Amino acid sequence: MIELFLGKPTVFWCGLETIGVLSTALILVITGWFIYRQVRTAARTFQFNGIRKMQELVDEFREDRDKIFLTFPSELIVSSTQFASRPPGRLVSHKISEGERRHLLLSKEQTQALNSLNDEQIYIARKVIGKLNDLGQLAEDDFINYKVFLGKYHTMIIRLCHFLEPIRRKIEEEQYGGNYGQRLLRMRHAAITYNKICPKHRNVDIKIFTPNKSITIVTAMEGSLTQRFFWYFQRHFFLL
């Protein structure tokens, strides 16, 4: 005998309960989808604002960058071998061997060019170092996307670091002690790494153009099979 409740069989009430559960689940799914869309939109807006602010910060010192490339002596430019193989860490630095320290020394021409700079040029260099330091801190603290930052400006970072390194060292030694502008060294290392792991970038020389000549500071590289595999792994996981 079929049991009745309010004149309806048990099957009816089970079906009604199932419809209610499905309706609740559907409402939860739709609500979750709307929340996801709102969060995604907010995240994209935040990312867009971060990129726009990054571009504004870079544009702020465009004229100073131009003055460096157009008016500073090209003899200042250091080679890749005049940078330590490992950059200083944010909290802990590593010791440099005596042999590596000798490679870092400036040449006679670089020292003479450094000593020939006037106060205005030193001031411009300090402004640019300060701007790069601010951008580097924002990237290291994840306020701007480091991958996006390097994708847009890695060659600019490399060129400026190679031009400014003698000045950075001089200011560090004479005024600020052992940590002035060292974030630039980490930025350069990250930019060089980014250049290596991207095939379209590593196949092209990076040059500094001055009014009189162009100087190649990073040569194009094909890399061995092992190196290309390692660079592919780094690019896939973006390990810096």
Secondary structure, 3 states (H helix, E strand, C coil): CCCEECCEEHHHHHHHHHHHHHHHHHHHHHHHHHHHHHHHHHHHHHHHHHHHHHHHHHHHCHHHHHHHHHHCCHHHCCCHHHCCCCCCCCCCCCCCCHHHHHHHCCCHHHHHHHHCCCHHHHHHHHHHHHHHHHHHHHHHCCCCCHHHHHHHHHHHHHHHHHHHHHHHHHHHHHHHCCCCCHHHHHHHHHHHHHHHHCHHHHCCCEEEECCCCEEEEECCCCCCHHHHHHHHHHHHHCCC
